[in-house]
């Protein structure tokens, strides 16, 4: 039973690693294409609120921040976004990319880069662990064969 379970677990970890690596690569590619089309500016967090929200039978905390940023064509704009970083405070300066034709469509390149890099690193770790287990399994099988002779 355990001999059948190990290859299945290794295959599942390999598949998860491939999906994580692919997702991280696609995210970084999306960030690269956005860097070609979007304009860069620096925004300031004007308001920051943390609320308790009841969702899915659980109390959850949601942090929203209002970011104000200057644009070349539309002047100063303000956008309210959910903040996933627990260390944001009022007055923080953030790098923002916005689309010139749709200025409310913004991206936070540093936060996204960290997210996609974590996906790539964990995907590579999963893939490397599978290959290490596979190599150690092959080495154990050859050692067993040498002791029998």
C-alpha positions in Angstrom: 0.0 0.0 0.0 2.7 2.5 1.0 4.7 1.6 -2.2 1.8 2.7 -4.3 1.1 5.8 -2.3 4.6 7.4 -2.6 4.6 7.7 -6.4 1.1 9.2 -6.3 2.1 11.8 -3.7 5.2 12.6 -5.7 3.1 13.0 -8.9 0.6 15.3 -7.1 3.4 17.4 -5.6 5.0 17.6 -9.1 1.7 18.7 -10.7 1.2 21.4 -7.9 4.7 22.6 -8.5 4.2 22.9 -12.2 0.9 24.8 -11.7 2.6 27.2 -9.2 5.5 27.7 -11.5 3.2 28.4 -14.4 1.0 30.7 -12.5 4.0 32.7 -11.2 5.5 32.9 -14.7 2.1 34.1 -16.2 1.8 36.7 -13.4 5.3 38.0 -14.0 4.6 38.1 -17.8 1.4 40.0 -17.1 3.4 42.5 -15.0 5.9 42.8 -17.8 3.3 43.6 -20.4 1.7 46.1 -18.1 5.0 47.8 -17.6 5.0 48.5 -21.4 1.5 50.0 -21.5 1.0 51.6 -18.1 2.3 54.9 -16.8 4.2 55.1 -13.5 3.5 57.4 -10.6 3.7 57.5 -6.9 0.5 57.4 -4.8 -0.1 58.3 -1.2 -2.4 56.4 1.2 -4.9 59.0 2.4 -7.3 56.7 4.4 -6.9 53.3 5.8 -9.8 51.4 7.4 -10.0 47.9 8.9 -13.5 46.5 9.3 -14.9 43.3 10.7 -17.1 41.6 8.2 -19.3 38.5 8.6 -18.8 36.2 5.6 -19.2 32.5 5.1 -20.1 31.8 8.8 -16.9 33.5 10.0 -15.8 37.0 11.1 -13.2 38.3 8.8 -11.2 41.5 8.8 -11.0 43.6 5.6 -8.6 46.5 5.2 -9.4 49.1 2.6 -7.2 52.0 1.7 -7.8 55.1 -0.3 -4.9 55.9 -2.6 -4.5 59.4 -4.2 -2.2 59.7 -7.2 -1.5 62.3 -9.8 -2.1 61.6 -13.5 -0.9 63.7 -16.5 -4.2 63.9 -18.3 -6.8 63.8 -15.5 -5.2 65.5 -12.6 -5.3 64.0 -9.1 -7.4 60.8 -8.8 -8.4 58.7 -5.9 -9.1 55.0 -5.8 -10.3 52.7 -2.9 -8.7 49.3 -2.9 -8.5 46.3 -0.6 -5.1 46.1 1.1 -3.6 42.7 1.6 -0.5 44.1 3.3 -1.0 44.4 7.0 1.7 47.0 7.4 0.2 49.8 5.4 -0.5 53.1 7.1 -1.9 56.5 6.3 0.8 58.6 4.5 2.6 55.6 2.9 3.9 56.2 -0.6 3.3 53.4 -3.1 4.5 52.9 -6.6 1.5 52.7 -8.9 1.0 51.9 -12.5 -2.1 53.2 -14.2 -3.5 52.7 -17.7 -3.5 56.1 -19.6 -6.9 55.5 -21.1 -8.5 53.9 -18.0 -6.9 55.8 -15.1 -8.8 53.9 -12.4 -7.3 50.7 -13.5 -4.2 50.6 -11.3 -1.6 48.0 -10.3 0.8 47.9 -7.4 4.0 46.4 -9.1 6.0 45.7 -5.9 3.2 43.8 -4.2 2.4 41.8 -7.4 6.1 41.1 -8.0 6.4 39.7 -4.5 3.3 37.5 -5.0 4.5 36.1 -8.3 8.0 35.5 -7.0 6.6 33.5 -4.1 4.6 31.3 -6.5 7.6 30.7 -8.6 9.8 29.9 -5.6 7.3 27.5 -4.1 6.7 25.8 -7.5 10.5 25.3 -7.9 10.7 23.9 -4.3 8.0 21.4 -5.1 9.6 20.3 -8.3 13.1 20.0 -6.7 11.7 18.0 -3.8 10.1 15.5 -6.2 13.4 15.1 -8.1 15.4 14.7 -4.9 12.9 12.1 -3.7 13.0 10.3 -7.1 16.9 10.3 -7.1 17.0 9.0 -3.5 14.4 6.3 -4.4 16.6 5.2 -7.3 19.7 5.2 -5.1 17.9 3.1 -2.5 16.8 0.6 -5.1 20.3 0.1 -6.4 21.7 -0.3 -2.9 19.1 -3.0 -2.2 20.1 -4.8 -5.4 23.8 -4.7 -4.4 23.1 -6.3 -1.0 21.2 -9.2 -2.5 24.1 -10.2 -4.7 
